[in-house]
Amino acid sequence: MFRLDENLIGEFKAPLGKLYADFEDAIPMIKEASFLISVGDQTTKNLVDNDLIPNLGIIDNRIQRKDHNYDIIRTENILNADNPAGTITENLWETIEGAISLTLDDGENRIIVVKGEEDLAVLPCLLIAPEDAVILYGQPNEGLVFVNVCEGKGKAERLMTFFNEE
């Protein structure tokens, strides 16, 4: 398990890609993505509401630390992972790796439902997903972050150095 060094949490405040204040402004770019990963319930819900179904969605049934029960899942392929706040567990990492591999193989969409917190799942996604994939996630109270894997991988590698391996 990787645990985030609490003293370095500020390093994670800057968006890893292009920040869109309005989701709708990103739609043309999203439509061009060959492989789309969404991290977060609100981001995934916004995609589904616009008939843009991610190849892989990662949710925890919470939006800004509040439980919700939105019907955002649009697949029978639901995986589960455990991931406490401030960590990236081996279970989450392996589940993401398996989901991406299966989705690339069979073309079917998948959702990972995280028990705990999914926020840091962006990092393993950037390190595992194909170079031409796009990852979307929400920047709280600011908007949507759109990051191309080929452009975000180096940033993800640097941010992983702020974790302690346990």
KABELNOR-V987218 format. One record per pair of residues at least 12 apart in sequence whose C-alpha atoms are under 10 Angstrom apart, sorted by sequence separation. I is the first residue (numbers start at 1). J is the second residue. If there is no record, write none. Layout:
# KABELNOR-V987218
i-><I	I>
j-><J	J>
This chain:
# KABELNOR-V987218
i-><44	45	80	81	99	123	134	135	136	44	59	81	82	99	122	134	135	43	44	45	59	81	96	122	133	134	135	38	39	43	44	57	80	81	96	122	133	134	36	37	38	41	43	57	79	80	96	121	132	133	134	30	36	37	38	39	40	41	42	57	79	95	131	132	133	134	135	36	37	38	39	40	41	119	130	131	132	134	35	36	37	38	39	40	41	42	53	56	79	95	119	130	131	132	23	27	35	36	37	38	39	40	41	42	43	53	54	55	58	60	79	92	129	130	131	31	33	34	35	36	37	38	39	40	41	42	53	56	57	58	59	60	78	92	126	128	129	131	24	30	31	40	41	42	53	56	58	60	77	92	126	127	131	23	24	27	40	41	48	49	58	60	92	126	127	23	30	40	48	125	126	129	27	45	47	48	96	100	104	122	126	127	128	24	45	46	48	77	92	104	126	127	23	41	45	97	101	126	127	41	42	44	45	92	93	96	97	100	101	125	126	127	41	44	87	88	92	96	100	101	123	124	126	127	42	84	85	86	87	88	93	94	97	98	100	122	123	126	127	41	77	78	79	80	81	82	83	84	85	86	87	88	93	97	125	126	41	76	77	78	79	80	81	82	83	84	85	86	87	88	89	92	93	96	97	123	124	75	76	77	78	79	80	81	82	83	84	85	86	87	88	96	123	124	127	75	76	77	78	79	80	81	82	83	84	85	86	87	88	122	123	74	75	76	77	78	79	80	81	82	83	85	88	93	123	74	75	81	82	83	88	123	124	73	74	81	83	123	58	73	83	57	72	73	56	73	57	56	55	56	55	56	55	55	55	56	57	58	59	60	61	62	65	55	56	57	58	59	60	61	54	55	56	57	58	59	60	61	62	54	55	56	57	58	59	60	61	62	53	54	55	56	57	58	59	60	61	62	53	54	59	60	61	59	60	58	59	60	58	59	58	59	37	58	58	35	44	58	35	35	56	35	37	39	41	88	36	37	38	39	40	37	64	88	64	87	89	9	40	41	63	64	86	87	88	89	40	55	57	87	39	40	56	57	58	6	39	40	54	3	4	5	39	40	54	1	3	4	5	39	40	54	3	4	38	39	2	3	4	38	2	3	37	1	2	3	39	1	2	38	1	2	37	1	37	47	1	1	1	37	44	36	43	44	35	43	44	35	42	43	34	35	36	37	38	39	40	41	42	43	35	36	37	38	39	40	41	34	35	36	37	38	39	40	46	33	34	35	36	37	38	39	40	33	34	35	36	37	38	43	33	43	32	33	42	43	30	29	30	16	30	16	12	38	16	26	37	36	23	33	4	30	17	19	21	29	17	18	19	20	21	26	16	17	19	20	25	26	16	17	19	21	22	23	24	26	16	21	22	23	15	20	21	22	23	15	16	19	20	21	23	15	19	20	21	14	18	19	20	13	18	19	20	13	15	17	18	19	15	17	18	19	15	16	17	18	15	16	17	18	15	16	17	15	16	17	16	17	16	17	16	16	17	16	16	12	11	9	12	8	11	9	8	9	4	7	8	4	5	6	3	4	5	6	2	4	5	2	3	4	5	2	3	4	2	3	4	1	2	3	1	2	3	1	2	1>
j-><56	57	92	93	111	135	146	147	148	57	72	94	95	112	135	147	148	57	58	59	73	95	110	136	147	148	149	53	54	58	59	72	95	96	111	137	148	149	52	53	54	57	59	73	95	96	112	137	148	149	150	47	53	54	55	56	57	58	59	74	96	112	148	149	150	151	152	54	55	56	57	58	59	137	148	149	150	152	54	55	56	57	58	59	60	61	72	75	98	114	138	149	150	151	43	47	55	56	57	58	59	60	61	62	63	73	74	75	78	80	99	112	149	150	151	52	54	55	56	57	58	59	60	61	62	63	74	77	78	79	80	81	99	113	147	149	150	152	46	52	53	62	63	64	75	78	80	82	99	114	148	149	153	46	47	50	63	64	71	72	81	83	115	149	150	47	54	64	72	149	150	153	52	70	72	73	121	125	129	147	151	152	153	50	71	72	74	103	118	130	152	153	50	68	72	124	128	153	154	69	70	72	73	120	121	124	125	128	129	153	154	155	70	73	116	117	121	125	129	130	152	153	155	156	72	114	115	116	117	118	123	124	127	128	130	152	153	156	157	72	108	109	110	111	112	113	114	115	116	117	118	119	124	128	156	157	73	108	109	110	111	112	113	114	115	116	117	118	119	120	121	124	125	128	129	155	156	108	109	110	111	112	113	114	115	116	117	118	119	120	121	129	156	157	160	109	110	111	112	113	114	115	116	117	118	119	120	121	122	156	157	109	110	111	112	113	114	115	116	117	118	120	123	128	158	110	111	117	118	119	124	159	160	110	111	118	120	160	96	111	121	96	111	112	96	113	99	99	99	100	100	103	103	104	107	108	109	110	111	112	113	114	117	108	109	110	111	112	113	114	108	109	110	111	112	113	114	115	116	109	110	111	112	113	114	115	116	117	109	110	111	112	113	114	115	116	117	118	110	111	116	117	118	117	118	117	118	119	118	119	119	121	100	121	122	100	111	125	103	104	125	107	109	111	113	160	109	110	111	112	113	111	138	163	140	163	165	86	117	118	140	141	163	164	165	166	118	133	135	165	118	119	135	136	137	86	119	120	134	84	85	86	120	121	135	83	85	86	87	121	122	136	86	87	121	122	86	87	88	122	87	88	122	87	88	89	125	88	89	125	89	90	125	90	126	136	91	92	93	129	136	129	136	137	129	137	138	130	137	138	130	131	132	133	134	135	136	137	138	139	132	133	134	135	136	137	138	132	133	134	135	136	137	138	144	132	133	134	135	136	137	138	139	133	134	135	136	137	138	143	134	144	134	135	144	145	134	134	135	122	136	123	120	146	126	136	147	148	138	148	120	146	134	136	138	146	135	136	137	138	139	144	135	136	138	139	144	145	136	137	139	141	142	143	144	146	137	142	143	144	137	142	143	144	145	138	139	142	143	144	146	139	143	144	145	139	143	144	145	139	144	145	146	140	142	144	145	146	143	145	146	147	144	145	146	147	145	146	147	148	146	147	148	147	148	149	149	151	151	152	152	153	155	155	156	159	159	159	162	159	162	162	162	163	159	162	163	160	161	162	160	161	162	163	160	162	163	161	162	163	164	162	163	164	163	164	165	163	164	165	164	165	166	165	166	166>
